[in-house]
């Protein structure tokens, strides 16, 4: 019997050591989880939290929560192996660790959900900003195209104005030349109407010159005859 009591005490001592080790590990992981949850919550209030390390911290918290859950399961199996009089205190401690795990897991899921929503809002806003930017770019391009077309139209109008102005000047010049030619034609017609009287006058002058030439020739002939007559002995 004494040997059985010593063996039971040895087993009880080894079990308590295992229990204490499980509790130590659970408390250490709970402390780490609590610290990381605070940092995780701070990151959730920032824009683009995932880019600031939230993704890596989320992975660490998931791993710690899983390890804490496994440690709690080990504590459950340990408490189930105790006798009726020995399991009361471990059961209370285990219940507290379970409550902490539940609170940590709920807080972790809440913060992760907030970060996910924030990231989705950022992505949506980014998409909206990109759409607005594309719209502004397209509107600017259309405006530039309209300005170019307006400039081209104004240039065409200026060219047309110059052509019309040149045509008007040419028309005025042609009208002036037409008036001048009309005056010249009138004067020529008047000159032609006076040609018969001029021709008649010239004919008379020519006939008179012929008569005078004949008279002069007769006078010279008579004088020559007279001179010859008196000059011959």
Phi and psi in degrees as GROMACS dihedral restraints (atoms count N, CA, C in turn):
[ dihedral_restraints ]
;  ai    aj    ak    al  type     phi  dphi    fc
    3     4     5     6     1   -61.3    20    10
    4     5     6     7     1   -39.4    20    10
    6     7     8     9     1   -66.1    20    10
    7     8     9    10     1   -37.2    20    10
    9    10    11    12     1   -66.3    20    10
   10    11    12    13     1   -40.2    20    10
   12    13    14    15     1   -64.0    20    10
   13    14    15    16     1   -39.6    20    10
   15    16    17    18     1   -66.0    20    10
   16    17    18    19     1   -40.6    20    10
   18    19    20    21     1   -65.6    20    10
   19    20    21    22     1   -39.5    20    10
   21    22    23    24     1   -64.6    20    10
   22    23    24    25     1   -40.0    20    10
   24    25    26    27     1   -65.5    20    10
   25    26    27    28     1   -38.7    20    10
   27    28    29    30     1   -63.2    20    10
   28    29    30    31     1   -42.3    20    10
   30    31    32    33     1   -68.0    20    10
   31    32    33    34     1   -38.8    20    10
   33    34    35    36     1   -65.5    20    10
   34    35    36    37     1   -38.8    20    10
   36    37    38    39     1   -64.9    20    10
   37    38    39    40     1   -41.7    20    10
   39    40    41    42     1   -65.7    20    10
   40    41    42    43     1   -37.2    20    10
   42    43    44    45     1   -66.4    20    10
   43    44    45    46     1   -42.4    20    10
   45    46    47    48     1   -63.6    20    10
   46    47    48    49     1   -36.8    20    10
   48    49    50    51     1   -64.1    20    10
   49    50    51    52     1   -40.6    20    10
   51    52    53    54     1   -64.9    20    10
   52    53    54    55     1   -42.1    20    10
   54    55    56    57     1   -62.9    20    10
   55    56    57    58     1   -45.0    20    10
   57    58    59    60     1   -62.5    20    10
   58    59    60    61     1   -38.3    20    10
   60    61    62    63     1   -65.6    20    10
   61    62    63    64     1   -40.5    20    10
   63    64    65    66     1   -64.9    20    10
   64    65    66    67     1   -42.1    20    10
   66    67    68    69     1   -65.1    20    10
   67    68    69    70     1   -39.8    20    10
   69    70    71    72     1   -62.5    20    10
   70    71    72    73     1   -45.0    20    10
   72    73    74    75     1   -63.7    20    10
   73    74    75    76     1   -41.6    20    10
   75    76    77    78     1   -63.3    20    10
   76    77    78    79     1   -45.8    20    10
   78    79    80    81     1   -63.5    20    10
   79    80    81    82     1   -38.5    20    10
   81    82    83    84     1   -64.1    20    10
   82    83    84    85     1   -44.5    20    10
   84    85    86    87     1   -67.5    20    10
   85    86    87    88     1   -37.1    20    10
   87    88    89    90     1   -63.9    20    10
   88    89    90    91     1   -39.8    20    10
   90    91    92    93     1   -63.9    20    10
   91    92    93    94     1   -43.2    20    10
   93    94    95    96     1   -64.1    20    10
   94    95    96    97     1   -42.3    20    10
   96    97    98    99     1   -63.4    20    10
   97    98    99   100     1   -43.3    20    10
   99   100   101   102     1   -61.0    20    10
  100   101   102   103     1   -43.7    20    10
  102   103   104   105     1   -64.6    20    10
  103   104   105   106     1   -44.1    20    10
  105   106   107   108     1   -71.2    20    10
  106   107   108   109     1   -31.1    20    10
  108   109   110   111     1   -65.3    20    10
  109   110   111   112     1   -36.9    20    10
  111   112   113   114     1   -62.3    20    10
  112   113   114   115     1   -46.3    20    10
  114   115   116   117     1   -64.7    20    10
  115   116   117   118     1   -39.1    20    10
  117   118   119   120     1   -63.8    20    10
  118   119   120   121     1   -39.4    20    10
  120   121   122   123     1   -67.1    20    10
  121   122   123   124     1   -37.5    20    10
  123   124   125   126     1   -63.8    20    10
  124   125   126   127     1   -40.9    20    10
  126   127   128   129     1   -66.4    20    10
  127   128   129   130     1   -28.5    20    10
  129   130   131   132     1   -67.0    20    10
  130   131   132   133     1   -22.3    20    10
  132   133   134   135     1   -84.5    20    10
  133   134   135   136     1    -5.0    20    10
  135   136   137   138     1   -97.6    20    10
  136   137   138   139     1   152.1    20    10
  138   139   140   141     1   -74.8    20    10
  139   140   141   142     1   140.3    20    10
  141   142   143   144     1    56.0    20    10
  142   143   144   145     1    53.3    20    10
  144   145   146   147     1   -61.5    20    10
  145   146   147   148     1   -33.3    20    10
  147   148   149   150     1   -61.9    20    10
  148   149   150   151     1   -34.5    20    10
  150   151   152   153     1   -73.6    20    10
  151   152   153   154     1   -14.4    20    10
  153   154   155   156     1   -97.3    20    10
  154   155   156   157     1    13.9    20    10
  156   157   158   159     1   105.3    20    10
  157   158   159   160     1     3.0    20    10
  159   160   161   162     1   -65.9    20    10
  160   161   162   163     1   -34.0    20    10
  162   163   164   165     1   -64.0    20    10
  163   164   165   166     1   -45.8    20    10
  165   166   167   168     1   -65.9    20    10
  166   167   168   169     1   -40.0    20    10
  168   169   170   171     1   -67.3    20    10
  169   170   171   172     1   -35.9    20    10
  171   172   173   174     1   -61.8    20    10
  172   173   174   175     1   -42.7    20    10
  174   175   176   177     1   -63.9    20    10
  175   176   177   178     1   -41.7    20    10
  177   178   179   180     1   -62.7    20    10
  178   179   180   181     1   -43.4    20    10
  180   181   182   183     1   -66.3    20    10
  181   182   183   184     1   -39.5    20    10
  183   184   185   186     1   -60.1    20    10
  184   185   186   187     1   -42.9    20    10
  186   187   188   189     1   -64.8    20    10
  187   188   189   190     1   -44.2    20    10
  189   190   191   192     1   -64.3    20    10
  190   191   192   193     1   -41.3    20    10
  192   193   194   195     1   -63.9    20    10
  193   194   195   196     1   -39.0    20    10
  195   196   197   198     1   -66.1    20    10
  196   197   198   199     1   -42.7    20    10
  198   199   200   201     1   -64.3    20    10
  199   200   201   202     1   -39.8    20    10
  201   202   203   204     1   -64.9    20    10
  202   203   204   205     1   -39.0    20    10
  204   205   206   207     1   -62.9    20    10
  205   206   207   208     1   -41.6    20    10
  207   208   209   210     1   -65.0    20    10
  208   209   210   211     1   -39.2    20    10
  210   211   212   213     1   -64.0    20    10
  211   212   213   214     1   -40.2    20    10
  213   214   215   216     1   -62.5    20    10
  214   215   216   217     1   -38.1    20    10
  216   217   218   219     1   -64.3    20    10
  217   218   219   220     1   -39.4    20    10
  219   220   221   222     1   -62.4    20    10
  220   221   222   223     1   -39.7    20    10
  222   223   224   225     1   -66.3    20    10
  223   224   225   226     1   -36.2    20    10
  225   226   227   228     1   -62.8    20    10
  226   227   228   229     1   -47.2    20    10
  228   229   230   231     1   -62.3    20    10
  229   230   231   232     1   -36.9    20    10
  231   232   233   234     1   -65.2    20    10
  232   233   234   235     1   -45.4    20    10
  234   235   236   237     1   -66.6    20    10
  235   236   237   238     1   -30.4    20    10
  237   238   239   240     1   -69.0    20    10
  238   239   240   241     1   -22.9    20    10
  240   241   242   243     1   -86.0    20    10
  241   242   243   244     1    -2.8    20    10
  243   244   245   246     1   -86.3    20    10
  244   245   246   247     1   161.4    20    10
  246   247   248   249     1   -77.8    20    10
  247   248   249   250     1   171.3    20    10
  249   250   251   252     1   -58.4    20    10
  250   251   252   253     1   -37.3    20    10
  252   253   254   255     1   -82.4    20    10
  253   254   255   256     1   -14.4    20    10
  255   256   257   258     1  -101.6    20    10
  256   257   258   259     1   -13.3    20    10
  258   259   260   261     1   -91.3    20    10
  259   260   261   262     1    -7.3    20    10
  261   262   263   264     1   -65.7    20    10
  262   263   264   265     1   -52.8    20    10
  264   265   266   267     1   -64.4    20    10
  265   266   267   268     1   -48.3    20    10
  267   268   269   270     1   -59.4    20    10
  268   269   270   271     1   -33.3    20    10
  270   271   272   273     1   -65.4    20    10
  271   272   273   274     1   -40.2    20    10
  273   274   275   276     1   -64.7    20    10
  274   275   276   277     1   -45.2    20    10
  276   277   278   279     1   -62.1    20    10
  277   278   279   280     1   -42.5    20    10
  279   280   281   282     1   -63.2    20    10
  280   281   282   283     1   -39.2    20    10
  282   283   284   285     1   -62.2    20    10
  283   284   285   286     1   -39.7    20    10
  285   286   287   288     1   -64.4    20    10
  286   287   288   289     1   -42.1    20    10
  288   289   290   291     1   -64.6    20    10
  289   290   291   292     1   -36.7    20    10
  291   292   293   294     1   -65.9    20    10
  292   293   294   295     1   -40.9    20    10
  294   295   296   297     1   -63.0    20    10
  295   296   297   298     1   -43.2    20    10
  297   298   299   300     1   -62.3    20    10
  298   299   300   301     1   -42.7    20    10
  300   301   302   303     1   -61.0    20    10
  301   302   303   304     1   -42.9    20    10
  303   304   305   306     1   -63.0    20    10
  304   305   306   307     1   -43.3    20    10
  306   307   308   309     1   -64.4    20    10
  307   308   309   310     1   -43.6    20    10
  309   310   311   312     1   -63.6    20    10
  310   311   312   313     1   -42.9    20    10
  312   313   314   315     1   -64.9    20    10
  313   314   315   316     1   -40.8    20    10
  315   316   317   318     1   -65.3    20    10
  316   317   318   319     1   -43.8    20    10
  318   319   320   321     1   -65.1    20    10
  319   320   321   322     1   -39.1    20    10
  321   322   323   324     1   -63.0    20    10
  322   323   324   325     1   -45.8    20    10
  324   325   326   327     1   -64.5    20    10
  325   326   327   328     1   -36.6    20    10
  327   328   329   330     1   -64.5    20    10
  328   329   330   331     1   -47.8    20    10
  330   331   332   333     1   -65.4    20    10
  331   332   333   334     1   -41.7    20    10
  333   334   335   336     1   -62.5    20    10
  334   335   336   337     1   -39.4    20    10
  336   337   338   339     1   -63.9    20    10
  337   338   339   340     1   -40.8    20    10
  339   340   341   342     1   -62.1    20    10
  340   341   342   343     1   -42.4    20    10
  342   343   344   345     1   -64.9    20    10
  343   344   345   346     1   -40.7    20    10
  345   346   347   348     1   -62.9    20    10
  346   347   348   349     1   -44.0    20    10
  348   349   350   351     1   -63.7    20    10
  349   350   351   352     1   -40.9    20    10
  351   352   353   354     1   -62.9    20    10
  352   353   354   355     1   -41.8    20    10
  354   355   356   357     1   -64.6    20    10
  355   356   357   358     1   -40.3    20    10
  357   358   359   360     1   -65.6    20    10
  358   359   360   361     1   -39.4    20    10
  360   361   362   363     1   -63.7    20    10
  361   362   363   364     1   -41.9    20    10
  363   364   365   366     1   -62.7    20    10
  364   365   366   367     1   -42.1    20    10
  366   367   368   369     1   -65.0    20    10
  367   368   369   370     1   -40.7    20    10
  369   370   371   372     1   -64.9    20    10
  370   371   372   373     1   -45.3    20    10
  372   373   374   375     1   -63.1    20    10
  373   374   375   376     1   -39.4    20    10
  375   376   377   378     1   -62.1    20    10
  376   377   378   379     1   -40.5    20    10
  378   379   380   381     1   -65.7    20    10
  379   380   381   382     1   -41.1    20    10
  381   382   383   384     1   -64.6    20    10
  382   383   384   385     1   -43.6    20    10
  384   385   386   387     1   -61.4    20    10
  385   386   387   388     1   -40.5    20    10
  387   388   389   390     1   -63.9    20    10
  388   389   390   391     1   -41.5    20    10
  390   391   392   393     1   -63.6    20    10
  391   392   393   394     1   -42.2    20    10
  393   394   395   396     1   -63.2    20    10
  394   395   396   397     1   -42.7    20    10
  396   397   398   399     1   -60.9    20    10
  397   398   399   400     1   -43.0    20    10
  399   400   401   402     1   -64.0    20    10
  400   401   402   403     1   -39.8    20    10
  402   403   404   405     1   -64.0    20    10
  403   404   405   406     1   -44.3    20    10
  405   406   407   408     1   -62.4    20    10
  406   407   408   409     1   -41.1    20    10
  408   409   410   411     1   -62.9    20    10
  409   410   411   412     1   -44.5    20    10
  411   412   413   414     1   -64.7    20    10
  412   413   414   415     1   -41.5    20    10
  414   415   416   417     1   -63.6    20    10
  415   416   417   418     1   -40.5    20    10
  417   418   419   420     1   -64.0    20    10
  418   419   420   421     1   -41.5    20    10
  420   421   422   423     1   -63.6    20    10
  421   422   423   424     1   -42.4    20    10
  423   424   425   426     1   -63.5    20    10
  424   425   426   427     1   -40.9    20    10
  426   427   428   429     1   -63.5    20    10
  427   428   429   430     1   -43.2    20    10
  429   430   431   432     1   -61.7    20    10
  430   431   432   433     1   -39.1    20    10
  432   433   434   435     1   -64.8    20    10
  433   434   435   436     1   -41.5    20    10
  435   436   437   438     1   -64.4    20    10
  436   437   438   439     1   -39.6    20    10
  438   439   440   441     1   -63.3    20    10
  439   440   441   442     1   -43.5    20    10
  441   442   443   444     1   -62.1    20    10
  442   443   444   445     1   -43.9    20    10
  444   445   446   447     1   -63.7    20    10
  445   446   447   448     1   -39.8    20    10
  447   448   449   450     1   -63.6    20    10
  448   449   450   451     1   -43.0    20    10
  450   451   452   453     1   -60.9    20    10
  451   452   453   454     1   -42.5    20    10
  453   454   455   456     1   -63.9    20    10
  454   455   456   457     1   -40.4    20    10
  456   457   458   459     1   -64.6    20    10
  457   458   459   460     1   -42.8    20    10
  459   460   461   462     1   -62.9    20    10
  460   461   462   463     1   -40.3    20    10
  462   463   464   465     1   -61.2    20    10
  463   464   465   466     1   -41.3    20    10
  465   466   467   468     1   -64.4    20    10
  466   467   468   469     1   -40.1    20    10
  468   469   470   471     1   -64.4    20    10
  469   470   471   472     1   -41.3    20    10
  471   472   473   474     1   -62.4    20    10
  472   473   474   475     1   -41.8    20    10
  474   475   476   477     1   -62.6    20    10
  475   476   477   478     1   -42.8    20    10
  477   478   479   480     1   -63.6    20    10
  478   479   480   481     1   -39.6    20    10
  480   481   482   483     1   -61.1    20    10
  481   482   483   484     1   -42.7    20    10
  483   484   485   486     1   -62.3    20    10
  484   485   486   487     1   -42.9    20    10
  486   487   488   489     1   -63.5    20    10
  487   488   489   490     1   -43.8    20    10
  489   490   491   492     1   -64.8    20    10
  490   491   492   493     1   -40.3    20    10
  492   493   494   495     1   -62.1    20    10
  493   494   495   496     1   -42.8    20    10
  495   496   497   498     1   -63.4    20    10
  496   497   498   499     1   -39.5    20    10
  498   499   500   501     1   -65.4    20    10
  499   500   501   502     1   -40.2    20    10
  501   502   503   504     1   -64.1    20    10
  502   503   504   505     1   -41.2    20    10
  504   505   506   507     1   -63.6    20    10
  505   506   507   508     1   -41.5    20    10
  507   508   509   510     1   -63.0    20    10
  508   509   510   511     1   -41.1    20    10
  510   511   512   513     1   -62.8    20    10
  511   512   513   514     1   -43.6    20    10
  513   514   515   516     1   -62.0    20    10
  514   515   516   517     1   -40.7    20    10
  516   517   518   519     1   -63.9    20    10
  517   518   519   520     1   -41.5    20    10
  519   520   521   522     1   -64.9    20    10
  520   521   522   523     1   -39.6    20    10
  522   523   524   525     1   -63.8    20    10
  523   524   525   526     1   -39.7    20    10
  525   526   527   528     1   -64.7    20    10
  526   527   528   529     1   -43.9    20    10
  528   529   530   531     1   -63.9    20    10
  529   530   531   532     1   -37.4    20    10
  531   532   533   534     1   -63.7    20    10
  532   533   534   535     1   -42.3    20    10
  534   535   536   537     1   -63.2    20    10
  535   536   537   538     1   -41.3    20    10
  537   538   539   540     1   -64.6    20    10
  538   539   540   541     1   -45.5    20    10
  540   541   542   543     1   -64.3    20    10
  541   542   543   544     1   -34.1    20    10
  543   544   545   546     1   -65.0    20    10
  544   545   546   547     1   -41.5    20    10
  546   547   548   549     1   -63.7    20    10
  547   548   549   550     1   -42.2    20    10
  549   550   551   552     1   -61.4    20    10
  550   551   552   553     1   -41.2    20    10
  552   553   554   555     1   -63.1    20    10
  553   554   555   556     1   -40.4    20    10
  555   556   557   558     1   -62.4    20    10
  556   557   558   559     1   -44.9    20    10
  558   559   560   561     1   -63.9    20    10
  559   560   561   562     1   -39.8    20    10
  561   562   563   564     1   -63.9    20    10
  562   563   564   565     1   -39.6    20    10
  564   565   566   567     1   -63.4    20    10
  565   566   567   568     1   -43.1    20    10
  567   568   569   570     1   -62.4    20    10
  568   569   570   571     1   -39.1    20    10
  570   571   572   573     1   -65.6    20    10
  571   572   573   574     1   -40.0    20    10
  573   574   575   576     1   -66.6    20    10
  574   575   576   577     1   -33.7    20    10
  576   577   578   579     1   -68.2    20    10
  577   578   579   580     1   -24.3    20    10
  579   580   581   582     1   -91.2    20    10
  580   581   582   583     1    -8.2    20    10
  582   583   584   585     1   -59.5    20    10
  583   584   585   586     1   -41.1    20    10
  585   586   587   588     1   -59.5    20    10
  586   587   588   589     1   -43.4    20    10
  588   589   590   591     1   -66.4    20    10
  589   590   591   592     1   -36.7    20    10
  591   592   593   594     1   -65.7    20    10
  592   593   594   595     1   -41.9    20    10
  594   595   596   597     1   -63.0    20    10
  595   596   597   598     1   -39.3    20    10
  597   598   599   600     1   -64.7    20    10
  598   599   600   601     1   -43.3    20    10
  600   601   602   603     1   -62.0    20    10
  601   602   603   604     1   -44.8    20    10
  603   604   605   606     1   -61.2    20    10
  604   605   606   607     1   -38.4    20    10
  606   607   608   609     1   -63.6    20    10
  607   608   609   610     1   -42.4    20    10
  609   610   611   612     1   -62.8    20    10
  610   611   612   613     1   -42.4    20    10
  612   613   614   615     1   -61.7    20    10
  613   614   615   616     1   -44.9    20    10
  615   616   617   618     1   -63.3    20    10
  616   617   618   619     1   -39.9    20    10
  618   619   620   621     1   -66.5    20    10
  619   620   621   622     1   -38.8    20    10
  621   622   623   624     1   -65.0    20    10
  622   623   624   625     1   -40.8    20    10
  624   625   626   627     1   -62.2    20    10
  625   626   627   628     1   -40.2    20    10
  627   628   629   630     1   -61.9    20    10
  628   629   630   631     1   -43.3    20    10
  630   631   632   633     1   -63.7    20    10
  631   632   633   634     1   -45.0    20    10
  633   634   635   636     1   -61.4    20    10
  634   635   636   637     1   -40.3    20    10
  636   637   638   639     1   -62.4    20    10
  637   638   639   640     1   -39.4    20    10
  639   640   641   642     1   -66.9    20    10
  640   641   642   643     1   -42.5    20    10
  642   643   644   645     1   -63.1    20    10
  643   644   645   646     1   -45.3    20    10
  645   646   647   648     1   -61.7    20    10
  646   647   648   649     1   -40.4    20    10
  648   649   650   651     1   -65.2    20    10
  649   650   651   652     1   -37.5    20    10
  651   652   653   654     1   -65.2    20    10
  652   653   654   655     1   -43.3    20    10
  654   655   656   657     1   -63.6    20    10
  655   656   657   658     1   -43.0    20    10
  657   658   659   660     1   -63.6    20    10
  658   659   660   661     1   -41.2    20    10
  660   661   662   663     1   -62.6    20    10
  661   662   663   664     1   -43.9    20    10
  663   664   665   666     1   -63.3    20    10
  664   665   666   667     1   -45.5    20    10
  666   667   668   669     1   -60.7    20    10
  667   668   669   670     1   -41.9    20    10
  669   670   671   672     1   -64.0    20    10
  670   671   672   673     1   -39.4    20    10
  672   673   674   675     1   -66.1    20    10
  673   674   675   676     1   -43.1    20    10
  675   676   677   678     1   -63.2    20    10
  676   677   678   679     1   -44.9    20    10
  678   679   680   681     1   -62.3    20    10
  679   680   681   682     1   -41.9    20    10
  681   682   683   684     1   -65.6    20    10
  682   683   684   685     1   -35.5    20    10
  684   685   686   687     1   -67.5    20    10
  685   686   687   688     1   -47.1    20    10
  687   688   689   690     1   -78.1    20    10
  688   689   690   691     1   -17.1    20    10
  690   691   692   693     1   -86.4    20    10
  691   692   693   694     1   -14.6    20    10
  693   694   695   696     1   -89.8    20    10
  694   695   696   697     1   131.3    20    10
